[in-house]
Amino acid sequence: MKPETGRARVAEILASFPTCPIPEVARLGRTLRQWKSAILAYFETHGASNGPTEAVNGVIETTRRIARGFRNFTNYRLRCLLAAGGHRPYRAKQTNHA
């Protein structure tokens, strides 16, 4: 979807939701209006998201909870890398060619 189309759809939705007679939809419209700049940022960044970063952080946090306190940072770091898929010996290393 083109950014202009996305912005137009967001504007249309934001204009129609708050006037809806259904209270839940009107409340959703007010919430969306408060988040307007964040919603429009999706179209300005071509759909970039911090979702992958949050997913890895969730895996690391789960590992931390399960570990119940590593005493050795090296072991903790290795456990987090393994849990998050950071150890992939079968993948070829990327090289930057100038």
C-alpha positions in Angstrom: 0.0 0.0 0.0 1.3 3.4 -0.9 1.9 5.8 2.0 -0.7 8.3 0.6 -3.3 5.6 0.5 -2.5 4.5 4.0 -2.7 8.0 5.4 -6.0 8.6 3.6 -7.5 5.4 5.1 -6.3 6.3 8.6 -7.9 9.7 8.3 -11.1 8.2 7.1 -11.2 5.7 10.0 -10.3 8.4 12.6 -13.1 10.6 11.3 -15.8 7.9 11.4 -15.1 5.9 14.6 -15.7 8.6 17.2 -19.1 9.4 15.8 -20.3 5.8 15.9 -23.4 5.2 18.1 -21.8 2.0 19.5 -19.9 3.2 22.6 -17.1 0.6 22.3 -16.3 1.7 18.7 -16.4 5.4 19.7 -14.0 4.7 22.5 -11.7 2.8 20.1 -11.9 5.9 17.8 -10.7 8.1 20.6 -7.9 5.8 21.4 -6.8 5.6 17.8 -6.9 9.4 17.5 -4.4 9.6 20.5 -2.1 7.1 18.6 -2.4 8.8 15.3 1.2 9.8 15.0 2.4 6.3 15.8 0.0 4.8 13.3 1.1 7.2 10.6 4.7 6.4 11.3 4.1 2.9 10.0 3.5 4.4 6.5 6.3 6.9 6.7 8.9 4.1 7.6 7.7 1.8 4.8 6.3 -0.7 7.4 9.4 -0.9 9.6 8.7 -2.4 13.0 10.5 -3.2 16.2 8.6 -6.5 16.3 11.7 -8.7 15.6 13.6 -6.9 18.4 10.8 -7.4 20.8 10.5 -11.1 19.9 14.2 -11.7 20.7 13.9 -9.7 23.9 11.0 -11.9 24.9 13.1 -15.0 24.4 15.9 -13.5 26.4 13.6 -12.5 29.2 12.1 -16.0 29.3 15.6 -17.5 29.4 16.5 -15.2 32.3 13.4 -16.2 34.3 14.1 -19.9 33.7 17.8 -19.5 34.7 16.9 -18.1 38.1 20.1 -16.2 38.2 23.3 -17.2 36.4 26.5 -16.5 38.4 28.6 -16.4 35.3 27.8 -13.8 32.7 29.5 -15.8 29.9 27.1 -18.7 30.6 24.1 -16.4 30.6 25.2 -14.8 27.4 25.7 -18.1 25.7 22.3 -19.4 26.9 20.6 -16.2 25.6 22.3 -16.5 22.2 21.3 -20.2 21.9 17.7 -19.5 22.9 17.4 -16.6 20.5 19.0 -18.5 17.6 22.3 -16.6 17.7 24.4 -19.7 17.3 24.0 -20.9 13.7 27.2 -22.6 12.6 25.6 -23.9 9.4 25.1 -20.3 8.1 27.8 -18.8 6.0 29.2 -15.6 7.4 28.3 -12.5 5.5 31.1 -10.6 3.9 31.0 -6.9 2.9 32.4 -6.4 -0.6 33.4 -2.8 -1.4 
